[in-house]
Amino acid sequence: MNNIGVIGGNGYTICSGSLDETIRIWDIETTKQFNVFKGHQDCVNSVKYGSNELLNTILSGSEDFSVRLWDIRSGRQIQMFNEHTNYVLSVEYSPFVVKNIDKIVSGNSNVICSGSVDNTIRFWDIRSNKKELYLIKGSDDKDDGITCLTFVSLKVNNERKSKDVCLYYGSCKGLIHVWG
């Protein structure tokens, strides 16, 4: 079975997460498959291409309760984050940066997050050894699981010369929340 679940793209290729537990990269013009990433033990529900310094990565979330970071060039898994206790429905690269770890790695983006049927959004620093940074717990009565995530830059703060960023997330019961 190779049913496509989620598609993301960078302009020249698309990546798909599938019920067959794989992530595939496809050439848009030729429709040929470039690469297959194997490692998940259940359906892949969410895939995202990286940007900026993480351009050559794919982030994925699965019904095996894991979030995985993949290197597109080597075709290998870089890291696995497995603190969720139910299906991971959404993954996202975060605009947040953590600067206070012992091992400093260059780059702007080092935080990822994921939403799950376990009703949590979890944040990780990808430079550390799977260290969870922060947890947002949804309302059991109002949410019953987190289905989607997106970060939105609202406006530029002229005094600080920075953008205000909020996290918007959707729940299984249909509510949309704003955090930030």
Phi and psi in degrees as GROMACS dihedral restraints (atoms count N, CA, C in turn):
[ dihedral_restraints ]
;  ai    aj    ak    al  type     phi  dphi    fc
    3     4     5     6     1  -136.2    20    10
    4     5     6     7     1    51.0    20    10
    6     7     8     9     1   -74.6    20    10
    7     8     9    10     1   131.1    20    10
    9    10    11    12     1   -81.1    20    10
   10    11    12    13     1   129.6    20    10
   12    13    14    15     1   -98.7    20    10
   13    14    15    16     1   -47.2    20    10
   15    16    17    18     1  -140.2    20    10
   16    17    18    19     1   141.5    20    10
   18    19    20    21     1  -127.2    20    10
   19    20    21    22     1   136.1    20    10
   21    22    23    24     1  -134.5    20    10
   22    23    24    25     1   159.5    20    10
   24    25    26    27     1  -147.5    20    10
   25    26    27    28     1   163.6    20    10
   27    28    29    30     1  -121.2    20    10
   28    29    30    31     1     9.6    20    10
   30    31    32    33     1   106.8    20    10
   31    32    33    34     1   -34.1    20    10
   33    34    35    36     1  -113.7    20    10
   34    35    36    37     1   -27.5    20    10
   36    37    38    39     1  -133.8    20    10
   37    38    39    40     1   163.5    20    10
   39    40    41    42     1  -126.6    20    10
   40    41    42    43     1   154.1    20    10
   42    43    44    45     1  -119.8    20    10
   43    44    45    46     1   147.0    20    10
   45    46    47    48     1  -129.9    20    10
   46    47    48    49     1   142.6    20    10
   48    49    50    51     1  -104.6    20    10
   49    50    51    52     1   143.5    20    10
   51    52    53    54     1  -134.7    20    10
   52    53    54    55     1   161.8    20    10
   54    55    56    57     1   -66.4    20    10
   55    56    57    58     1   -20.0    20    10
   57    58    59    60     1   -84.0    20    10
   58    59    60    61     1    14.3    20    10
   60    61    62    63     1    74.8    20    10
   61    62    63    64     1    15.7    20    10
   63    64    65    66     1  -116.1    20    10
   64    65    66    67     1   163.8    20    10
   66    67    68    69     1  -120.3    20    10
   67    68    69    70     1   133.4    20    10
   69    70    71    72     1  -127.4    20    10
   70    71    72    73     1   144.0    20    10
   72    73    74    75     1  -109.7    20    10
   73    74    75    76     1   132.7    20    10
   75    76    77    78     1  -123.8    20    10
   76    77    78    79     1   143.3    20    10
   78    79    80    81     1   -79.6    20    10
   79    80    81    82     1   128.6    20    10
   81    82    83    84     1   -67.9    20    10
   82    83    84    85     1   -42.1    20    10
   84    85    86    87     1   -71.8    20    10
   85    86    87    88     1   -46.1    20    10
   87    88    89    90     1   -93.3    20    10
   88    89    90    91     1   -12.5    20    10
   90    91    92    93     1    59.9    20    10
   91    92    93    94     1    19.1    20    10
   93    94    95    96     1   -85.4    20    10
   94    95    96    97     1   147.5    20    10
   96    97    98    99     1   -81.8    20    10
   97    98    99   100     1   129.8    20    10
   99   100   101   102     1   -87.2    20    10
  100   101   102   103     1   -46.8    20    10
  102   103   104   105     1  -153.6    20    10
  103   104   105   106     1   155.3    20    10
  105   106   107   108     1  -127.2    20    10
  106   107   108   109     1   130.3    20    10
  108   109   110   111     1  -107.7    20    10
  109   110   111   112     1   123.5    20    10
  111   112   113   114     1  -119.8    20    10
  112   113   114   115     1   141.9    20    10
  114   115   116   117     1   165.1    20    10
  115   116   117   118     1   -32.3    20    10
  117   118   119   120     1   -66.5    20    10
  118   119   120   121     1   150.8    20    10
  120   121   122   123     1  -105.7    20    10
  121   122   123   124     1     8.4    20    10
  123   124   125   126     1  -159.1    20    10
  124   125   126   127     1  -177.3    20    10
  126   127   128   129     1   -52.2    20    10
  127   128   129   130     1   141.8    20    10
  129   130   131   132     1   -95.2    20    10
  130   131   132   133     1   114.7    20    10
  132   133   134   135     1   -92.5    20    10
  133   134   135   136     1   -23.6    20    10
  135   136   137   138     1  -149.4    20    10
  136   137   138   139     1   135.2    20    10
  138   139   140   141     1  -136.4    20    10
  139   140   141   142     1   145.2    20    10
  141   142   143   144     1  -141.8    20    10
  142   143   144   145     1   134.7    20    10
  144   145   146   147     1   -75.7    20    10
  145   146   147   148     1   146.0    20    10
  147   148   149   150     1   -78.4    20    10
  148   149   150   151     1   168.6    20    10
  150   151   152   153     1  -138.7    20    10
  151   152   153   154     1   172.0    20    10
  153   154   155   156     1    52.0    20    10
  154   155   156   157     1  -123.8    20    10
  156   157   158   159     1   -69.9    20    10
  157   158   159   160     1   -18.0    20    10
  159   160   161   162     1  -101.7    20    10
  160   161   162   163     1    25.4    20    10
  162   163   164   165     1   -56.9    20    10
  163   164   165   166     1   -34.7    20    10
  165   166   167   168     1   -94.3    20    10
  166   167   168   169     1    31.9    20    10
  168   169   170   171     1  -128.1    20    10
  169   170   171   172     1   158.4    20    10
  171   172   173   174     1  -128.6    20    10
  172   173   174   175     1   137.6    20    10
  174   175   176   177     1  -107.9    20    10
  175   176   177   178     1   136.9    20    10
  177   178   179   180     1  -138.2    20    10
  178   179   180   181     1   152.1    20    10
  180   181   182   183     1  -131.8    20    10
  181   182   183   184     1   145.2    20    10
  183   184   185   186     1  -139.4    20    10
  184   185   186   187     1   166.9    20    10
  186   187   188   189     1   -74.4    20    10
  187   188   189   190     1    -1.5    20    10
  189   190   191   192     1   -85.6    20    10
  190   191   192   193     1    11.3    20    10
  192   193   194   195     1    74.1    20    10
  193   194   195   196     1     9.2    20    10
  195   196   197   198     1  -110.1    20    10
  196   197   198   199     1   156.8    20    10
  198   199   200   201     1  -117.5    20    10
  199   200   201   202     1   131.7    20    10
  201   202   203   204     1  -130.3    20    10
  202   203   204   205     1   145.3    20    10
  204   205   206   207     1  -112.2    20    10
  205   206   207   208     1   129.0    20    10
  207   208   209   210     1  -119.0    20    10
  208   209   210   211     1   144.9    20    10
  210   211   212   213     1   -94.4    20    10
  211   212   213   214     1   117.3    20    10
  213   214   215   216     1   -65.0    20    10
  214   215   216   217     1   -40.1    20    10
  216   217   218   219     1   -64.9    20    10
  217   218   219   220     1   -43.9    20    10
  219   220   221   222     1   -89.6    20    10
  220   221   222   223     1   -18.7    20    10
  222   223   224   225     1    75.8    20    10
  223   224   225   226     1    17.3    20    10
  225   226   227   228     1  -115.9    20    10
  226   227   228   229     1   157.2    20    10
  228   229   230   231     1   -74.5    20    10
  229   230   231   232     1   132.6    20    10
  231   232   233   234     1   -90.6    20    10
  232   233   234   235     1   -49.0    20    10
  234   235   236   237     1  -147.4    20    10
  235   236   237   238     1   158.9    20    10
  237   238   239   240     1  -131.7    20    10
  238   239   240   241     1   134.6    20    10
  240   241   242   243     1  -118.0    20    10
  241   242   243   244     1   123.8    20    10
  243   244   245   246     1  -136.5    20    10
  244   245   246   247     1    48.5    20    10
  246   247   248   249     1   -89.6    20    10
  247   248   249   250     1   -14.0    20    10
  249   250   251   252     1   -68.1    20    10
  250   251   252   253     1   151.5    20    10
  252   253   254   255     1  -112.3    20    10
  253   254   255   256     1    12.8    20    10
  255   256   257   258     1  -159.0    20    10
  256   257   258   259     1  -177.7    20    10
  258   259   260   261     1   -51.7    20    10
  259   260   261   262     1   137.7    20    10
  261   262   263   264     1   -92.8    20    10
  262   263   264   265     1   120.9    20    10
  264   265   266   267     1  -102.2    20    10
  265   266   267   268     1   -20.4    20    10
  267   268   269   270     1  -150.4    20    10
  268   269   270   271     1   140.3    20    10
  270   271   272   273     1  -130.2    20    10
  271   272   273   274     1   152.7    20    10
  273   274   275   276     1  -154.8    20    10
  274   275   276   277     1   141.7    20    10
  276   277   278   279     1   -80.4    20    10
  277   278   279   280     1   131.6    20    10
  279   280   281   282     1   -94.7    20    10
  280   281   282   283     1   148.5    20    10
  282   283   284   285     1   -79.2    20    10
  283   284   285   286     1    -4.4    20    10
  285   286   287   288     1   -76.3    20    10
  286   287   288   289     1   150.6    20    10
  288   289   290   291     1  -126.8    20    10
  289   290   291   292     1   134.6    20    10
  291   292   293   294     1  -107.3    20    10
  292   293   294   295     1   125.7    20    10
  294   295   296   297     1  -109.3    20    10
  295   296   297   298     1    -9.7    20    10
  297   298   299   300     1  -103.6    20    10
  298   299   300   301     1    57.5    20    10
  300   301   302   303     1  -122.1    20    10
  301   302   303   304     1   160.3    20    10
  303   304   305   306     1   -64.3    20    10
  304   305   306   307     1   -45.4    20    10
  306   307   308   309     1   -92.4    20    10
  307   308   309   310     1   110.2    20    10
  309   310   311   312     1   -90.4    20    10
  310   311   312   313     1   127.1    20    10
  312   313   314   315     1  -119.8    20    10
  313   314   315   316     1   134.9    20    10
  315   316   317   318     1   -67.6    20    10
  316   317   318   319     1   154.4    20    10
  318   319   320   321     1   128.9    20    10
  319   320   321   322     1   157.7    20    10
  321   322   323   324     1   -93.2    20    10
  322   323   324   325     1   -34.9    20    10
  324   325   326   327     1  -109.0    20    10
  325   326   327   328     1   119.0    20    10
  327   328   329   330     1  -136.8    20    10
  328   329   330   331     1    13.7    20    10
  330   331   332   333     1  -121.4    20    10
  331   332   333   334     1   134.4    20    10
  333   334   335   336     1  -121.3    20    10
  334   335   336   337     1   161.9    20    10
  336   337   338   339     1  -143.8    20    10
  337   338   339   340     1   163.4    20    10
  339   340   341   342     1  -149.0    20    10
  340   341   342   343     1   149.5    20    10
  342   343   344   345     1  -117.5    20    10
  343   344   345   346     1   146.2    20    10
  345   346   347   348     1  -139.6    20    10
  346   347   348   349     1   162.5    20    10
  348   349   350   351     1   -63.8    20    10
  349   350   351   352     1   -19.0    20    10
  351   352   353   354     1   -72.7    20    10
  352   353   354   355     1     4.6    20    10
  354   355   356   357     1    71.3    20    10
  355   356   357   358     1    30.5    20    10
  357   358   359   360     1  -129.0    20    10
  358   359   360   361     1   153.9    20    10
  360   361   362   363     1  -116.6    20    10
  361   362   363   364     1   124.5    20    10
  363   364   365   366     1  -116.5    20    10
  364   365   366   367     1   139.7    20    10
  366   367   368   369     1  -113.5    20    10
  367   368   369   370     1   137.6    20    10
  369   370   371   372     1  -131.5    20    10
  370   371   372   373     1   147.9    20    10
  372   373   374   375     1   -90.8    20    10
  373   374   375   376     1   115.9    20    10
  375   376   377   378     1   -72.5    20    10
  376   377   378   379     1   -12.2    20    10
  378   379   380   381     1   -83.4    20    10
  379   380   381   382     1   -23.2    20    10
  381   382   383   384     1   -90.1    20    10
  382   383   384   385     1   170.7    20    10
  384   385   386   387     1   -80.7    20    10
  385   386   387   388     1    74.7    20    10
  387   388   389   390     1    64.1    20    10
  388   389   390   391     1    24.4    20    10
  390   391   392   393     1   -74.4    20    10
  391   392   393   394     1   122.2    20    10
  393   394   395   396     1   -76.6    20    10
  394   395   396   397     1   130.2    20    10
  396   397   398   399     1   -91.3    20    10
  397   398   399   400     1   -40.8    20    10
  399   400   401   402     1  -157.8    20    10
  400   401   402   403     1   154.5    20    10
  402   403   404   405     1  -135.1    20    10
  403   404   405   406     1   130.1    20    10
  405   406   407   408     1  -110.6    20    10
  406   407   408   409     1   125.2    20    10
  408   409   410   411     1  -102.8    20    10
  409   410   411   412     1   123.6    20    10
  411   412   413   414     1   -74.6    20    10
  412   413   414   415     1   167.5    20    10
  414   415   416   417     1   -79.1    20    10
  415   416   417   418     1   124.8    20    10
  417   418   419   420     1   -62.1    20    10
  418   419   420   421     1   -34.8    20    10
  420   421   422   423     1   -76.2    20    10
  421   422   423   424     1   -39.5    20    10
  423   424   425   426     1   -97.8    20    10
  424   425   426   427     1   -20.9    20    10
  426   427   428   429     1  -111.0    20    10
  427   428   429   430     1   -58.2    20    10
  429   430   431   432     1    62.4    20    10
  430   431   432   433     1    34.6    20    10
  432   433   434   435     1   122.1    20    10
  433   434   435   436     1   150.0    20    10
  435   436   437   438     1  -106.0    20    10
  436   437   438   439     1   123.1    20    10
  438   439   440   441     1  -101.7    20    10
  439   440   441   442     1   -30.5    20    10
  441   442   443   444     1  -152.3    20    10
  442   443   444   445     1   155.5    20    10
  444   445   446   447     1  -139.4    20    10
  445   446   447   448     1   144.9    20    10
  447   448   449   450     1  -157.1    20    10
  448   449   450   451     1   145.5    20    10
  450   451   452   453     1  -101.0    20    10
  451   452   453   454     1   137.5    20    10
  453   454   455   456     1  -128.7    20    10
  454   455   456   457     1   128.0    20    10
  456   457   458   459     1   -83.8    20    10
  457   458   459   460     1   122.3    20    10
  459   460   461   462     1   -87.0    20    10
  460   461   462   463     1   -49.7    20    10
  462   463   464   465     1  -164.2    20    10
  463   464   465   466     1   165.7    20    10
  465   466   467   468     1   -91.9    20    10
  466   467   468   469     1   129.3    20    10
  468   469   470   471     1   -89.5    20    10
  469   470   471   472     1   106.7    20    10
  471   472   473   474     1   -63.7    20    10
  472   473   474   475     1   -30.8    20    10
  474   475   476   477     1   -68.5    20    10
  475   476   477   478     1   -42.0    20    10
  477   478   479   480     1   -96.6    20    10
  478   479   480   481     1    -8.3    20    10
  480   481   482   483     1    57.1    20    10
  481   482   483   484     1    40.1    20    10
  483   484   485   486     1  -136.3    20    10
  484   485   486   487     1   162.5    20    10
  486   487   488   489     1   -95.7    20    10
  487   488   489   490     1   143.2    20    10
  489   490   491   492     1   -87.5    20    10
  490   491   492   493     1   127.3    20    10
  492   493   494   495     1  -117.2    20    10
  493   494   495   496     1   134.4    20    10
  495   496   497   498     1  -122.0    20    10
  496   497   498   499     1   150.1    20    10
  498   499   500   501     1  -100.4    20    10
  499   500   501   502     1   125.1    20    10
  501   502   503   504     1  -105.0    20    10
  502   503   504   505     1   133.9    20    10
  504   505   506   507     1  -140.9    20    10
  505   506   507   508     1   146.6    20    10
  507   508   509   510     1  -105.7    20    10
  508   509   510   511     1   153.5    20    10
  510   511   512   513     1  -118.7    20    10
  511   512   513   514     1   164.5    20    10
  513   514   515   516     1   -61.2    20    10
  514   515   516   517     1   -27.2    20    10
  516   517   518   519     1   -89.1    20    10
  517   518   519   520     1     6.0    20    10
  519   520   521   522     1    96.5    20    10
  520   521   522   523     1    -5.5    20    10
  522   523   524   525     1   -78.2    20    10
  523   524   525   526     1   148.3    20    10
  525   526   527   528     1  -114.6    20    10
  526   527   528   529     1   131.1    20    10
  528   529   530   531     1  -116.3    20    10
  529   530   531   532     1   155.1    20    10
  531   532   533   534     1  -118.9    20    10
  532   533   534   535     1   128.9    20    10
  534   535   536   537     1  -126.8    20    10
  535   536   537   538     1   131.4    20    10
